[in-house]
């Protein structure tokens, strides 16, 4: 039960923190080089929150000072990935070194802020699964990484499902993943989550949330959500 965007803004950090304190989420993934990154890291240490890296390859960094040529490399990647909906699936050899440098800079900054390695890696807008990140084996072997969305029968086209299955197979050669991955936003209100709670009794499932979204926050804090998840064994990527 993970909340994305930890550290992007104070509002997003505070909303996720409130959910964690009420045991409605079990972990967060943190953005670095953002306006609330340093405060969020301090809070995570104080609250003993399990934290992963929310890799940012698509949104400008809001921290003023950045190391070396990071902003230049990052802006190149953002322009490419935001330029077309198909860019994620197309390997760009020109940006090969930029992807590796930007990932390493964010991983190093995470370690500087949190004093430890991330529990896992996922990505803002899921760009951690773009072709350059997968085909160049940028992730260390054995790292825990968020998989593609899982779909129920009849959802999405065959081509879409086949592409995601191929990407997960590539990722699974080196990295560890959950059995399934779903977004809370696609299964509101809380009453629609019963089947997912049942699935989580026999498989490892990640449920992604964005508590700064009012509808998701209301769901997470509801009695219905708490009741549905009461019989589910909850954990984090650290325990995976």
C-alpha positions as semicolon CSV with decimal commas, in nm:
position;residue;x (nm);y (nm);z (nm)
1;X;0,000;0,000;0,000
2;X;0,226;0,271;-0,134
3;X;0,186;0,648;-0,170
4;X;0,375;0,812;-0,456
5;X;0,517;1,167;-0,479
6;X;0,656;1,189;-0,125
7;X;0,865;1,508;-0,111
8;X;0,736;1,667;-0,430
9;X;0,540;1,935;-0,241
10;X;0,450;1,993;0,125
11;X;0,084;1,914;0,052
12;X;0,164;1,575;-0,099
13;X;0,404;1,485;0,181
14;X;0,159;1,589;0,451
15;X;-0,132;1,396;0,298
16;X;0,074;1,076;0,275
17;X;0,202;1,126;0,629
18;X;-0,152;1,152;0,765
19;X;-0,243;0,825;0,591
20;X;0,066;0,651;0,722
21;X;-0,005;0,758;1,078
22;X;-0,352;0,605;1,049
23;X;-0,203;0,287;0,897
24;X;-0,387;0,333;0,569
25;X;-0,062;0,301;0,369
26;X;0,252;0,104;0,451
27;X;0,516;0,287;0,248
28;X;0,597;0,585;0,027
29;X;0,819;0,655;-0,270
30;X;1,019;0,976;-0,257
31;X;1,111;1,229;-0,522
32;X;1,450;1,397;-0,483
33;X;1,569;1,739;-0,601
34;X;1,218;1,874;-0,531
35;X;1,096;2,156;-0,308
36;X;1,000;1,934;-0,012
37;X;1,258;1,656;-0,054
38;X;1,475;1,745;0,246
39;X;1,185;1,795;0,491
40;X;1,022;1,473;0,368
41;X;1,342;1,280;0,437
42;X;1,355;1,415;0,793
43;X;0,991;1,314;0,848
44;X;1,049;0,966;0,710
45;X;1,334;0,908;0,953
46;X;1,130;1,039;1,247
47;X;0,825;0,828;1,159
48;X;1,027;0,522;1,050
49;X;0,855;0,503;0,714
50;X;0,964;0,250;0,454
51;X;1,074;0,463;0,156
52;X;1,151;0,384;-0,206
53;X;1,278;0,608;-0,487
54;X;1,015;0,770;-0,709
55;X;1,233;0,817;-1,016
56;X;1,158;1,142;-1,199
57;X;1,222;1,141;-1,573
58;X;0,940;1,369;-1,684
59;X;0,891;1,666;-1,450
60;X;1,135;1,958;-1,395
61;X;1,328;1,952;-1,069
62;X;1,212;2,230;-0,837
63;X;1,522;2,241;-0,620
64;X;1,734;2,540;-0,721
65;X;2,085;2,395;-0,699
66;X;2,164;2,073;-0,879
67;X;2,493;1,886;-0,912
68;X;2,702;1,912;-1,228
69;X;2,516;1,893;-1,558
70;X;2,216;1,713;-1,408
71;X;1,959;1,975;-1,511
72;X;2,082;1,965;-1,872
73;X;2,069;1,585;-1,891
74;X;1,732;1,573;-1,718
75;X;1,573;1,833;-1,946
76;X;1,681;1,634;-2,252
77;X;1,508;1,325;-2,116
78;X;1,194;1,518;-2,020
79;X;1,163;1,667;-2,368
80;X;1,198;1,324;-2,524
81;X;0,957;1,133;-2,299
82;X;0,696;1,411;-2,293
83;X;0,716;1,464;-2,668
84;X;0,519;1,156;-2,772
85;X;0,300;0,894;-2,608
86;X;0,510;0,630;-2,785
87;X;0,846;0,758;-2,656
88;X;0,842;0,518;-2,361
89;X;0,846;0,221;-2,596
90;X;1,123;0,351;-2,827
91;X;1,488;0,314;-2,734
92;X;1,686;0,637;-2,789
93;X;2,062;0,566;-2,827
94;X;2,146;0,939;-2,822
95;X;2,019;0,966;-2,463
96;X;2,179;0,647;-2,338
97;X;2,435;0,820;-2,116
98;X;2,185;1,083;-2,002
99;X;1,945;0,820;-1,868
100;X;2,221;0,646;-1,678
101;X;2,356;0,973;-1,532
102;X;2,013;1,101;-1,426
103;X;1,922;0,773;-1,258
104;X;2,254;0,758;-1,074
105;X;2,224;1,121;-0,957
106;X;1,878;1,056;-0,811
107;X;1,986;0,731;-0,647
108;X;2,288;0,905;-0,492
109;X;2,076;1,195;-0,369
110;X;1,831;0,951;-0,213
111;X;2,116;0,789;-0,023
112;X;2,245;1,130;0,090
113;X;1,902;1,233;0,219
114;X;1,790;0,905;0,375
115;X;2,122;0,747;0,469
116;X;2,022;0,416;0,313
117;X;1,927;0,255;-0,015
118;X;1,565;0,279;-0,132
119;X;1,338;-0,014;-0,052
120;X;1,246;-0,021;-0,420
121;X;1,220;0,197;-0,731
122;X;0,914;0,314;-0,918
123;X;0,865;0,610;-1,149
124;X;0,675;0,933;-1,189
125;X;0,423;0,865;-1,469
126;X;0,576;0,513;-1,472
127;X;0,868;0,628;-1,688
128;X;1,098;0,401;-1,489
129;X;0,976;0,136;-1,735
130;X;1,076;0,322;-2,051
131;X;1,284;0,137;-2,309
132;X;1,612;0,308;-2,222
133;X;1,583;0,210;-1,855
134;X;1,498;-0,152;-1,936
135;X;1,712;-0,240;-2,236
136;X;2,034;-0,087;-2,096
137;X;2,007;-0,282;-1,768
138;X;2,049;0,037;-1,565
139;X;1,892;-0,117;-1,255
140;X;2,123;-0,320;-1,033
141;X;2,061;-0,690;-1,030
142;X;1,826;-0,794;-0,751
143;X;1,676;-0,445;-0,706
144;X;1,304;-0,436;-0,631
145;X;1,121;-0,239;-0,901
146;X;0,754;-0,166;-0,965
147;X;0,611;-0,374;-1,248
148;X;0,362;-0,263;-1,515
149;X;-0,006;-0,227;-1,432
150;X;-0,198;-0,550;-1,399
151;X;-0,531;-0,578;-1,577
152;X;-0,839;-0,785;-1,525
153;X;-0,984;-0,993;-1,814
154;X;-1,117;-0,773;-2,092
155;X;-0,923;-0,463;-1,994
156;X;-0,691;-0,305;-2,254
157;X;-0,609;-0,437;-2,600
158;X;-0,414;-0,752;-2,673
159;X;-0,122;-0,546;-2,812
160;X;-0,111;-0,334;-2,496
161;X;-0,111;-0,638;-2,272
162;X;0,156;-0,813;-2,480
163;X;0,387;-0,509;-2,468
164;X;0,352;-0,479;-2,091
165;X;0,414;-0,850;-2,050
166;X;0,732;-0,822;-2,258
167;X;0,854;-0,524;-2,055
168;X;0,790;-0,709;-1,728
169;X;0,974;-1,012;-1,858
170;X;1,272;-0,793;-1,943
171;X;1,259;-0,629;-1,601
172;X;1,223;-0,963;-1,427
173;X;1,552;-1,090;-1,570
174;X;1,740;-0,870;-1,322
175;X;1,490;-0,727;-1,074
176;X;1,231;-0,845;-0,823
177;X;0,865;-0,749;-0,857
178;X;0,530;-0,803;-0,691
179;X;0,286;-1,046;-0,849
180;X;0,036;-0,770;-0,930
181;X;0,017;-0,391;-0,938
182;X;-0,298;-0,176;-0,930
183;X;-0,386;0,191;-0,882
184;X;-0,635;0,299;-0,618
185;X;-0,765;0,572;-0,851
186;X;-0,897;0,309;-1,092
187;X;-1,094;0,123;-0,825
188;X;-1,292;0,386;-0,637
189;X;-1,499;0,388;-0,421
190;X;-1,368;0,158;-0,150
191;X;-1,648;-0,095;-0,202
192;X;-1,494;-0,186;-0,540
193;X;-1,174;-0,311;-0,372
194;X;-1,315;-0,632;-0,231
195;X;-1,178;-0,853;-0,509
196;X;-0,832;-0,696;-0,467
197;X;-0,833;-0,767;-0,093
198;X;-0,916;-1,130;-0,175
199;X;-0,634;-1,145;-0,431
200;X;-0,387;-1,012;-0,174
201;X;-0,456;-1,312;0,048
202;X;-0,289;-1,546;-0,202
203;X;-0,048;-1,318;-0,395
204;X;0,177;-1,018;-0,346
205;X;-0,006;-0,706;-0,463
206;X;0,103;-0,342;-0,470
207;X;-0,175;-0,083;-0,444
208;X;-0,056;0,262;-0,553
209;X;-0,217;0,577;-0,414
210;X;-0,184;0,955;-0,431
211;X;-0,324;1,081;-0,100
212;X;-0,306;1,446;-0,213
213;X;-0,595;1,358;-0,446
214;X;-0,908;1,434;-0,245
215;X;-1,103;1,130;-0,368
216;X;-0,818;0,893;-0,291
217;X;-0,757;1,048;0,050
218;X;-1,125;1,013;0,138
219;X;-1,118;0,648;0,033
220;X;-0,801;0,569;0,226
221;X;-0,935;0,728;0,543
222;X;-1,280;0,570;0,515
223;X;-1,416;0,301;0,746
224;X;-1,502;0,094;0,440
225;X;-1,140;0,083;0,322
226;X;-1,018;-0,004;0,670
227;X;-1,270;-0,286;0,699
228;X;-1,181;-0,433;0,358
229;X;-0,810;-0,438;0,438
230;X;-0,849;-0,566;0,793
231;X;-0,804;-0,930;0,689
232;X;-0,509;-0,866;0,456
233;X;-0,148;-0,923;0,558
234;X;0,016;-0,585;0,497
235;X;0,380;-0,523;0,423
236;X;0,637;-0,323;0,232
237;X;0,889;-0,378;-0,044
238;X;1,157;-0,422;0,220
239;X;0,976;-0,739;0,326
240;X;0,928;-0,864;-0,032
